[in-house]
Amino acid sequence: MTDTQQSEAIPEEPELRRGKRSSVPGKRRRRLLTAGVCLVVFVVMAGAAALWLGAKASTIKAELEASTHLVPKLKESILQNHPAEASAAVDELRRHTAAARDAATDPVWSLASVTPGLGANFSATSEIARSADDVATLGVAPLVKVYSAVNWDKLVPSGSGTDLEPIRKAAPAVASSANAVRASAERLNAIDAGKLLPEIAGPLTQVRQQLSAVVDELDTASDAANLAPVMLGSDKPRHYLLLVQNNAEARATGGIPGALVVLTADRGKVSLSAETSAAELGVFNPAVSVDAEQERIYTDRMGTFMQDVNFTPDFPTSATTALRMWEQKKGDHLDGVVSIDPVALGYILDATGPVSLQDPQMLALTEGKLPTQLSGKNVVKTVLSDVYAQINDPKAQDLYFAAVAKEIFGALSSGKGEAKNLLAGVGKGVAEHRVLLWSADTAEQSTLGKYTLSGSISGPSVPAAQFGAYFNDGTGAKMDYYVKRTVQLIQECPAADGYGTVKVQVTSTNTAPADAATSLPGYVTGGGAFGVPPGTAQSNVIAYGPAQSQVVTATQDGNKVPFGAQQHDNRPVATLSVRLAPGQSSTVEFTFGKIVQHNQPEVVVTPTVESVDKVVLPTKSETCGAAG
């Protein structure tokens, strides 16, 4: 290399070094630029995703709200018997729920569902939308499709019977709908609402409650669709012992079963025959065996007299005892037992309109002293009061009672009245425990045992925190027509150990006239035959607590009194006798402690002459201070 080349090469080294040094900031600038671009892209994408999620959230909210607004329209179409309108409403409902479901299954929404923190809210919203669509598609739509098969008009009885085949065909669809809605409810119940924002947790709780109610209704409809055709004689005639309970002489399930009739259901047509009375069956000696636990509480009279089979509030026990008595005396094998009282007959008459007594024997018996036309307004007073003033013979009284029931069931079977009103009347009777049913078929009874209709004091039909207030006549007469009662639960503050305490308060008033001893018939007052002065009403008041609780004390008019304490199917039972002169009132309180159930307490009462909503008063709860 020449000197010139060396001199030219010398300055190149520093220049190269300077060039290398200057490339570091360049790379950094490029990295920063790249990172900035990425950040901008990320922010833009995040913003776009947020906007996209916000748009989807708005869509889901709008579509579900639109679905909710359609529900009243759908209900009205069903109630007004407009199948075409109901089908159109369902189609529109499904469009909205499908749109909500599509929005909630969007890929971006699904990705958001698995992000930490807020992901659970997206996931819960997806489940709500999915459940709404399942309910609409798998629950409501199949029901409306078979809706015309079970509309009100087709359920109206007629002289030739009821077409039960549509109900039978609808049963699988109803069961499928119930299962679909139940599955949706179970998925929503599995979501931990504690991890959700209030905006999501609130609607979730509401949907859970709504679905729970729908599941119960669909299960009921499914069971009814399966049981009703068979029990109404679709395959072969069914024969039931009908107990017409007389509330004027109280028994725990309502009243003394004075009139007995065989009710036959043949392909939906109902007819009555073989009218007789409990007195006609006489005394059973030896007594028909009953559950030993209940016999200790209610004595062996339950198995000795048909009039006393329902000393117990447990209707399955009463029904099986009554059926065995009937079969023992009459030799007939029957398929079950039905019970009804005059108040429930009045509910039926409200739907069918008045009936006229046509039987010449009955017309001659009453000699024009009793109404020949009975309606929902006069039937209770006529059969529970007036009949005793005008007919002296107890056997004739029972025959009149049975004749009235026969005419009313005849009107029911003839197709008189609208089915919707008839079902509402019977439903009210069931809700008030005035209409009860027991089947000799084990499988059928297992299904009936899930419902109030069974009249059970234990099992799936009985809420955990249920109390009971029941009444048995102690006068040996018909004075309970004049005894007015109220029942109220008083819930005290929980004890330090966490157990609950509830009082069952029963107030009874004898409203008979002051001169009842002489102004009322001896058959009504008892005439002192059983040690109770004429005009005085004596009752045995029975209180049941929830399972595993204890009855602690009993008071009458504020004073502690002795009482009977027993157990029935793991439920504590307290009994106390109350005697009232005309115009006298008395209040008894039974205190139940060691209550482990934290559900809202409720009470079932013996159905009396008065409507149950007048007897059962709202629960009174003490105001409890904060612990500590």
C-alpha positions in Angstrom: 0.0 0.0 0.0 1.4 3.5 -1.0 1.7 6.4 1.3 -1.1 8.1 -0.6 -3.3 5.0 -0.2 -2.4 4.9 3.5 -3.2 8.6 3.8 -6.5 8.0 2.0 -7.3 5.0 4.1 -6.6 6.5 7.4 -9.7 8.7 7.7 -12.0 5.8 6.6 -11.7 4.0 9.9 -13.1 6.7 12.1 -15.9 7.3 9.5 -16.8 3.6 9.6 -16.7 3.6 13.4 -18.9 6.7 13.4 -21.2 5.0 10.9 -21.6 1.9 13.2 -22.2 4.1 16.2 -24.9 6.0 14.3 -26.8 2.8 13.3 -27.7 1.9 16.9 -30.1 4.8 17.4 -31.6 4.1 14.0 -32.4 0.6 14.9 -33.9 1.8 18.1 -36.0 4.3 16.2 -37.1 1.6 13.9 -38.0 -0.7 16.8 -39.8 2.1 18.6 -41.6 2.9 15.3 -42.6 -0.7 14.9 -43.7 -1.0 18.5 -45.7 2.2 18.1 -47.3 1.0 15.0 -48.2 -2.3 16.7 -49.5 -0.4 19.7 -51.6 1.7 17.5 -52.9 -1.4 15.6 -53.6 -3.1 18.9 -55.4 0.0 20.3 -57.4 0.2 17.0 -58.2 -3.5 17.1 -59.1 -3.3 20.8 -61.2 -0.3 20.1 -62.8 -2.0 17.2 -63.3 -5.2 19.3 -64.8 -3.0 22.1 -67.1 -1.3 19.6 -67.9 -4.7 18.1 -68.6 -6.2 21.6 -70.6 -3.1 22.4 -72.7 -3.5 19.3 -73.2 -7.2 20.0 -74.2 -6.4 23.6 -76.7 -3.9 22.3 -78.1 -6.5 19.8 -78.4 -9.1 22.5 -80.1 -6.7 24.9 -82.5 -5.4 22.2 -83.4 -8.9 21.0 -84.0 -10.3 24.5 -86.1 -7.3 25.5 -88.2 -7.7 22.3 -88.6 -11.4 23.3 -89.8 -10.4 26.7 -92.3 -8.0 25.3 -93.9 -10.7 23.2 -94.6 -13.0 26.2 -97.8 -11.1 27.3 -99.1 -11.2 23.7 -98.4 -15.0 23.6 -100.2 -15.6 26.9 -103.2 -13.5 25.8 -103.5 -15.5 22.5 -103.5 -18.7 24.5 -106.0 -17.5 27.0 -108.3 -16.1 24.3 -108.1 -19.4 22.4 -106.4 -17.9 19.3 -104.0 -20.7 18.0 -103.0 -18.8 14.8 -102.1 -15.7 16.7 -100.2 -17.8 19.3 -98.2 -19.5 16.5 -97.3 -16.2 14.9 -96.2 -14.8 18.3 -93.9 -17.9 18.7 -92.4 -17.5 15.3 -91.5 -13.9 16.1 -90.3 -14.9 19.5 -87.9 -17.4 18.0 -86.5 -14.8 15.5 -85.6 -12.6 18.4 -84.0 -15.3 20.6 -82.1 -16.7 17.6 -80.7 -13.3 16.8 -79.6 -12.9 20.5 -78.0 -16.3 20.4 -76.1 -15.6 17.2 -74.8 -12.4 18.6 -73.6 -14.1 21.8 -71.8 -16.9 19.9 -69.8 -14.4 17.7 -66.0 -15.3 17.7 -65.0 -12.0 19.2 -67.7 -12.5 22.0 -66.5 -16.0 22.5 -62.9 -14.8 22.9 -64.0 -12.2 25.4 -65.7 -14.9 27.4 -62.3 -16.5 28.3 -60.5 -13.3 29.2 -59.6 -12.9 32.9 -61.8 -10.7 35.0 -64.7 -9.7 32.8 -64.9 -12.9 30.9 -67.4 -14.5 33.2 -69.9 -11.7 32.3 -69.6 -12.4 28.6 -70.0 -16.1 29.3 -73.0 -15.6 31.5 -74.7 -13.4 28.8 -74.0 -16.1 26.2 -75.7 -18.7 28.4 -78.7 -16.4 29.0 -79.1 -15.9 25.3 -78.7 -19.6 24.6 -81.2 -20.6 27.2 -83.7 -18.1 25.9 -83.4 -19.6 22.4 -83.7 -23.1 23.7 -86.8 -22.3 25.7 -88.4 -20.6 22.7 -87.4 -23.4 20.2 -87.5 -26.5 22.3 -90.0 -25.4 25.0 -92.6 -23.0 23.8 -92.7 -23.9 20.1 -93.6 -27.6 20.5 -96.3 -26.6 23.1 -98.0 -24.2 20.8 -97.8 -26.7 18.0 -100.1 -29.1 20.0 -102.0 -26.2 21.5 -105.1 -26.7 19.4 -105.3 -30.2 20.9 -105.7 -29.0 24.4 -107.5 -25.7 24.0 -110.3 -24.8 26.4 -113.2 -25.8 24.1 -112.0 -29.3 23.7 -111.8 -29.8 27.4 -115.5 -29.0 27.9 -117.4 -32.2 29.1 -120.3 -33.3 27.0 -123.1 -35.8 27.4 -121.2 -38.2 25.1 -118.0 -37.8 27.0 -114.8 -35.8 26.4 -112.3 -36.4 23.6 -109.3 -37.5 25.6 -107.2 -38.6 22.7 -105.7 -35.1 21.9 -104.5 -34.8 25.4 -102.9 -38.2 25.2 -101.2 -37.3 22.0 -100.0 -34.0 23.4 -98.3 -35.6 26.4 -94.9 -36.4 24.7 -94.6 -32.9 23.4 -95.4 -31.4 26.8 -92.9 -33.7 28.5 -90.2 -32.8 25.9 -90.8 -29.1 26.5 -90.5 -29.6 30.3 -87.2 -31.4 29.9 -85.8 -28.7 27.6 -86.7 -25.8 29.9 -85.4 -27.8 32.9 -82.0 -28.3 31.2 -81.8 -24.5 30.5 -82.7 -23.7 34.1 -80.0 -26.1 35.4 -77.3 -24.5 33.2 -78.2 -21.0 34.4 -78.3 -22.2 38.0 -74.7 -23.5 37.6 -73.4 -19.9 37.0 -71.7 -18.2 39.9 -73.6 -14.9 40.1 -71.2 -13.6 42.7 -68.5 -13.2 40.1 -70.7 -11.1 37.8 -71.3 -7.4 37.4 -74.6 -6.2 38.8 -75.8 -5.4 35.3 -75.5 -9.1 34.5 -76.2 -10.7 37.9 -79.6 -8.9 38.2 -81.1 -10.2 34.9 -79.6 -13.6 35.6 -81.4 -13.9 38.9 -84.7 -12.8 37.3 -84.4 -15.3 34.5 -83.6 -18.1 37.0 -86.8 -17.3 38.9 -88.9 -17.1 35.8 -87.6 -20.4 34.5 -88.1 -22.1 37.9 -91.7 -21.2 37.8 -92.1 -22.3 34.1 -90.4 -25.7 34.9 -92.9 -26.3 37.7 -95.8 -25.4 35.5 -94.6 -27.6 32.6 -94.0 -30.5 35.0 -97.5 -30.2 36.2 -98.8 -30.0 32.7 -96.8 -33.0 31.7 -98.1 -35.1 34.6 -101.7 -34.0 34.0 -101.4 -34.9 30.3 -100.2 -38.3 31.2 -102.6 -39.0 34.1 -105.9 -37.2 33.1 -106.8 -39.5 30.1 -106.2 -42.7 32.1 -107.9 -41.5 35.3 -110.9 -40.2 33.3 -111.4 -43.7 31.8 -109.8 -43.5 28.4 -108.8 -47.1 28.5 -111.5 -48.5 30.7 -114.1 -47.1 33.1 -112.8 -45.9 36.4 -114.8 -46.0 39.6 -114.1 -43.7 42.6 -115.6 -43.4 46.0 -116.8 -39.8 46.3 -116.8 -38.3 49.8 -118.9 -35.2 50.1 -117.5 -33.5 53.2 -119.8 -31.5 55.4 -118.0 -28.5 56.8 -120.7 -27.9 59.4 -119.2 -30.8 61.4 -115.4 -30.2 61.0 -112.9 -32.9 60.3 -109.2 -32.2 59.6 -109.6 -32.4 55.8 -112.8 -30.4 55.8 -115.8 -32.0 57.3 -117.6 -35.3 58.1 -118.0 -37.4 55.0 -121.7 -37.8 55.5 -122.7 -38.5 51.9 -121.0 -41.2 49.9 -121.4 -41.7 46.1 -119.7 -43.8 43.5 -118.3 -41.6 40.7 -117.7 -43.3 37.4 -115.5 -41.8 34.7 -115.9 -43.4 31.3 -114.0 -41.8 28.4 -114.4 -38.5 30.0 -118.1 -38.7 30.9 -118.7 -38.5 34.6 -121.7 -40.0 36.3 -122.8 -40.7 40.0 -124.5 -43.8 41.4 -124.9 -45.9 44.6 -125.7 -42.9 46.8 -125.5 -43.7 50.5 -124.3 -42.2 53.8 -121.6 -42.9 56.3 -124.2 -43.8 58.9 -125.6 -46.5 56.6 -122.2 -48.3 56.7 -122.5 -48.6 60.5 -119.8 -49.5 63.0 -116.7 -51.5 62.0 -115.9 -54.0 64.6 -113.1 -55.0 64.6 -111.9 -51.6 63.5 -110.1 -51.3 60.2 -106.4 -51.0 61.0 -104.8 -47.6 60.6 -101.2 -46.4 61.0 -100.3 -46.8 64.7 -98.7 -43.3 64.9 -101.9 -41.7 63.8 -104.1 -43.9 65.9 -102.2 -42.6 69.0 -103.2 -39.0 68.0 -106.7 -39.6 66.7 -107.8 -42.8 68.4 -109.1 -46.0 66.7 -112.4 -44.2 65.8 -110.6 -43.5 62.5 -111.0 -47.2 61.7 -114.4 -47.7 63.5 -116.6 -45.1 61.8 -116.6 -43.8 58.3 -117.6 -40.4 59.7 -114.1 -40.3 61.4 -111.7 -41.5 58.7 -110.6 -37.9 58.2 -109.8 -37.0 61.8 -106.2 -37.0 60.3 -105.3 -34.2 57.9 -103.4 -36.8 55.8 -105.8 -37.5 53.0 -104.0 -40.6 51.7 -104.6 -42.2 55.1 -108.3 -41.2 55.1 -108.8 -42.4 51.5 -107.3 -45.8 52.0 -109.3 -46.3 55.2 -112.5 -45.2 53.6 -111.9 -47.4 50.5 -111.3 -50.5 52.7 -114.5 -49.8 54.7 -116.5 -49.5 51.5 -115.1 -52.6 50.0 -115.6 -54.5 53.2 -119.3 -53.5 53.4 -120.2 -53.3 49.7 -117.9 -55.8 48.2 -117.0 -53.4 45.3 -113.4 -52.8 44.2 -112.9 -49.1 43.4 -110.0 -47.3 41.7 -109.6 -44.5 44.1 -111.2 -41.8 46.3 -112.3 -38.2 45.5 -113.3 -35.7 48.1 -115.2 -32.4 47.7 -117.1 -30.0 49.9 -120.1 -27.7 49.4 -117.9 -24.6 49.0 -116.1 -26.3 46.1 -119.5 -27.4 44.6 -120.4 -23.7 44.8 -117.3 -22.8 42.8 -118.4 -25.3 40.1 -121.9 -23.8 40.1 -120.4 -20.4 39.5 -119.1 -21.8 36.2 -122.1 -24.0 35.2 -124.9 -21.7 36.4 -127.7 -22.8 38.6 -129.1 -26.4 38.7 -132.6 -27.5 39.6 -133.4 -30.5 41.7 -135.5 -32.8 39.6 -135.8 -35.9 41.8 -139.5 -36.1 42.8 -138.5 -37.9 46.1 -136.3 -34.9 47.0 -139.0 -32.4 46.1 -141.5 -34.3 48.3 -139.0 -34.5 51.1 -138.3 -30.8 51.2 -142.0 -29.9 50.8 -141.1 -26.6 49.2 -139.2 -25.4 52.3 -135.8 -25.5 50.5 -134.7 -23.9 47.2 -135.4 -26.1 44.2 -132.7 -24.2 42.3 -129.2 -24.1 43.7 -126.4 -21.7 42.6 -123.0 -20.7 43.8 -124.6 -18.1 46.0 -127.0 -20.3 48.0 -125.7 -23.9 47.9 -123.5 -23.6 51.0 -126.2 -22.1 53.3 -128.8 -24.5 51.9 -126.8 -27.8 52.5 -124.9 -26.8 55.6 -127.6 -24.9 57.5 -131.1 -24.7 56.1 -131.4 -28.4 55.4 -131.1 -29.2 59.2 -133.9 -26.7 60.0 -136.3 -28.2 57.4 -135.4 -31.9 57.4 -135.4 -33.7 60.7 -134.3 -37.2 59.6 -130.5 -37.5 59.5 -130.7 -40.1 56.8 -132.9 -37.9 54.7 -130.4 -35.1 55.2 -127.6 -37.2 53.8 -129.7 -38.2 50.9 -130.5 -34.6 50.1 -126.8 -33.8 50.3 -126.0 -36.6 47.9 -128.8 -35.5 45.5 -127.4 -32.0 45.4 -123.9 -33.4 44.5 -125.4 -35.6 41.8 -127.2 -32.7 40.2 -124.0 -30.5 40.2 -121.9 -33.3 38.8 -124.6 -33.9 36.2 -124.3 -30.3 35.1 -120.6 -30.6 35.0 -120.7 -33.8 32.8 -123.4 -32.3 30.5 -121.0 -29.7 29.2 -122.8 -26.8 30.9 -120.6 -23.8 31.3 -117.2 -22.8 29.8 -114.3 -25.2 30.4 -112.0 -22.3 31.3 -114.4 -21.2 34.1 -114.9 -24.8 35.2 -111.2 -25.5 35.5 -110.7 -22.2 37.3 -113.5 -23.2 39.8 -112.0 -26.7 40.4 -108.5 -25.2 40.6 -109.6 -22.9 43.3 -111.1 -25.8 45.2 -107.8 -27.7 44.9 -105.8 -24.7 46.0 -108.0 -24.4 49.1 -107.7 -28.2 49.8 -111.4 -28.7 49.2 -110.9 -31.1 46.3 -108.7 -34.1 47.0 -107.8 -37.2 45.0 -106.2 -40.5 45.8 -105.5 -43.4 43.4 -105.3 -47.0 44.3 -102.7 -47.4 41.5 -99.2 -47.0 43.1 -97.6 -45.3 40.1 -100.5 -42.8 39.7 -100.5 -42.1 43.4 -96.7 -41.5 43.3 -97.3 -38.7 40.7 -100.3 -37.3 42.6 -98.2 -37.2 45.8 -96.2 -34.3 44.2 -99.2 -32.0 44.3 -101.6 -30.2 46.7 -104.4 -32.3 45.2 -103.1 -35.3 47.1 -103.7 -33.8 50.5 -100.5 -35.2 52.0 -98.9 -33.9 55.2 -95.5 -35.1 54.1 -93.6 -35.8 50.9 -92.7 -33.8 47.8 -96.0 -31.8 47.9 -95.2 -30.3 51.3 -92.9 -27.2 51.5 -90.0 -27.5 54.0 -91.3 -24.8 56.3 -95.0 -25.8 56.2 -97.2 -25.5 59.3 -100.7 -26.8 59.7 -103.8 -25.7 61.7 -106.6 -28.3 61.6 -109.9 -28.7 63.3 -112.0 -31.6 64.5 -115.5 -31.2 65.8 -115.9 -32.0 69.5 -119.6 -31.2 69.8 -120.9 -34.2 68.0 -123.2 -32.0 65.9 -123.2 -29.3 63.2 -122.1 -26.2 65.1 -119.0 -25.6 63.0 -121.2 -23.8 60.5 -121.2 -21.0 63.1 -117.6 -21.1 64.2 -115.5 -18.5 62.4 -111.7 -18.8 62.6 -108.5 -17.0 61.6 -105.0 -18.5 61.6 -101.8 -16.5 61.6 -98.1 -17.4 61.8 -95.9 -15.2 64.0 -92.2 -15.5 63.1 -89.9 -14.6 65.9 -86.3 -13.6 65.6 -83.8 -16.5 65.3 -82.2 -17.7 68.5 -78.5 -17.3 69.2 -78.0 -20.9 68.1 -79.6 -20.1 64.7 -82.8 -22.1 65.2 -86.1 -20.5 64.3 -89.2 -20.0 66.4 -92.7 -19.7 65.0 -96.1 -19.3 66.7 -99.3 -20.7 65.2 -102.1 -18.4 66.4 -105.7 -19.6 66.0 -108.6 -17.4 67.0 -112.1 -19.0 67.0 -115.5 -17.3 67.5 -118.9 -18.9 68.0 -121.2 -16.7 66.0 -124.4 -18.7 66.8 -127.3 -16.6 68.1 -127.4 -16.1 71.9 -130.5 -18.3 72.1 -128.9 -21.1 70.0 -129.8 -23.7 72.6 -133.5 -23.3 71.8 -133.6 -21.6 68.4 -131.4 -24.1 66.5 -132.5 -27.6 65.8 -131.2 -30.3 68.3 -129.4 -32.0 65.4 -127.3 -28.9 64.9 -126.5 -28.2 68.6 -126.2 -31.8 69.6 -128.7 -31.3 72.4 -126.0 -31.9 75.0 -125.8 -35.6 74.0 -122.0 -35.6 74.2 -121.6 -33.5 77.3 -121.4 -30.1 75.5 -124.2 -27.7 76.4 -126.6 -26.9 73.5 -125.5 -23.8 71.6 -121.9 -24.3 72.7 -119.3 -25.3 70.1 -116.4 -27.5 71.0 -113.4 -28.0 68.7 -110.2 -29.9 68.9 -107.5 -27.6 67.5 -104.5 -29.4 66.0 -101.2 -27.7 65.0 -98.4 -29.2 62.9 -94.9 -27.9 62.8 -92.2 -28.6 60.1 -90.2 -31.8 60.2 -87.6 -32.0 63.0 -88.9 -29.0 64.9 -90.4 -29.1 68.4 -93.6 -27.9 69.9 -92.6 -25.9 73.0 -95.6 -24.3 74.7 -99.3 -23.7 74.2 -101.4 -20.8 75.5 -105.1 -20.0 75.5 -106.0 -16.3 75.8 -102.5 -15.5 77.0 -102.3 -18.2 79.7 -100.2 -21.3 79.5 -102.3 -24.5 79.2 -101.5 -28.2 79.0 -101.7 -29.7 75.6 -101.2 -33.0 73.8 -97.8 -33.5 72.1 -97.3 -36.2 69.5 -95.3 -36.9 66.3 -96.7 -37.6 62.8 -94.2 -38.5 60.1 -91.4 -36.7 61.9 -93.6 -33.6 62.3 -94.5 -32.4 65.8 -98.2 -32.3 66.6 -99.9 -30.3 69.3 -103.6 -30.7 70.2 -105.9 -28.6 72.4 -109.6 -28.6 73.0 -111.5 -25.2 72.8 -115.1 -24.7 74.0 -117.1 -21.6 73.0 -120.5 -20.4 74.2 -122.5 -18.3 71.7 -120.7 -15.0 71.0 -117.5 -16.1 72.8 -114.0 -15.9 71.2 -110.8 -17.6 72.2 -107.2 -17.4 70.9 -104.8 -20.3 71.2 -101.1 -20.1 70.4 -98.7 -23.0 69.8 -95.0 -22.2 69.8 -92.7 -24.3 67.7 -89.0 -24.1 68.2 -85.7 -25.7 67.0 -86.8 -25.0 63.5 -84.0 -25.8 61.1 -85.7 -24.6 57.9 -84.9 -21.1 56.8 -87.6 -20.9 54.1 -90.5 -18.5 54.4 -93.1 -20.3 56.7 -96.5 -21.0 55.4 -99.6 -22.6 56.8 -102.3 -25.1 55.6 -105.6 -25.0 57.3 -108.8 -27.1 57.4 -111.1 -25.7 54.8 -114.1 -24.2 56.5 -117.4 -22.6 55.4 -115.4 -19.4 54.8 -112.9 -18.8 51.9 -109.4 -19.7 52.9 -108.1 -16.2 52.2 -110.4 -14.9 55.0 -109.1 -17.5 57.4 -105.3 -17.4 56.8 -103.9 -14.0 57.7 -100.5 -12.7 56.4 -97.5 -13.9 58.4 -96.3 -11.5 61.1 -92.6 -11.2 61.5 -90.7 -9.6 64.3 -88.2 -6.8 63.5 -84.8 -8.2 64.3 -81.8 -6.1 65.2 -78.3 -6.8 63.7 -76.3 -9.5 65.5 -73.7 -8.2 67.9 
